[in-house]
């Protein structure tokens, strides 16, 4: 495993209270393109959903391995550095 792959494996993407399931799928697809694989969903409004799966297009592994939690604190509990937008 390369140094870049090691770094990418430490990145977690967290989506909070996602309203539209298509956005979850689109994020999974973008993550896969960038070599990221750890997706956390905090209290998503509608997940799992067919639209999330169809928008994931080629990134179903990222989507299917997403961790769903109830609070942001749970999603970040073992993180040492957090950046938010």
N, C-alpha and C positions, 0 to 999 in steps of 0.2 A: 504494500500500500504506500502510495506516495505521500509526501508531507502535505500537499494540498488536500488530498483525500482525508487525511487525518484531521485537518482543520475543519473541513466541510462537515465531517461527522460530529463536530462539537456544536454546530449551529442548530438552533431550534427556532422554528417559526411558530408564533402563537397568534391565533385569530380570536378575537373576543366578541362574543354575541353576534356572530355573523348572521345577517338577515336573509341573504339570498343564497341558496345552496349552490348555484352556479359559480359564485365567487369562490367557494371552497374548492371546487373542481379546478377552476382556473389557477388558483394558487398552487395546488398540487402539481399541475402541469408545468408551471413556471419553476417550481422548486426542482422538479426532475431535470429540467433543461439546465439548471445551474449546478446540479450535482448535490442538492440538498435532499434529505429524506425524513427529517424529524418534524412532524406537524402536530401541533396541539390545538385543539378546539375548545374554547371556553364557552360553555352554555350556548351552543349554536341553536338558532331558532328552528331549523328544519334540517336535521341530519340524523341518519343517512337519508339520502334522497337520490332519485334517478338522475336529476339534473346535475348534481355534483359528479356522479359517475360519468355521465356523457361528456361533461366539460373537461374531465381529467385527461381524456384522450392520450393514452400511452403512459399515464402516470397512476394507474389504478393501484399499484403497489404502495405508493406514497399515501394515497387516499385511504386504502384499506388498513394501513398501519397507523393511521392517525389516532392519537390519544385524546379522548373526550373527557373533560373535567368540568366541575361546576364553578370553580372560582379561578381568578387570575393567580391568586396565591398558590394554588395547587400546581398550576402550569409552570410557575417559576420557582417552586420550592427548592430545587437542587441546582439552580443556575447561579453562577458566580458573577456574571456581568450581563447587564440587560440594556438594550437599546430599544427605544420605542418611537413610533411615529403615529 
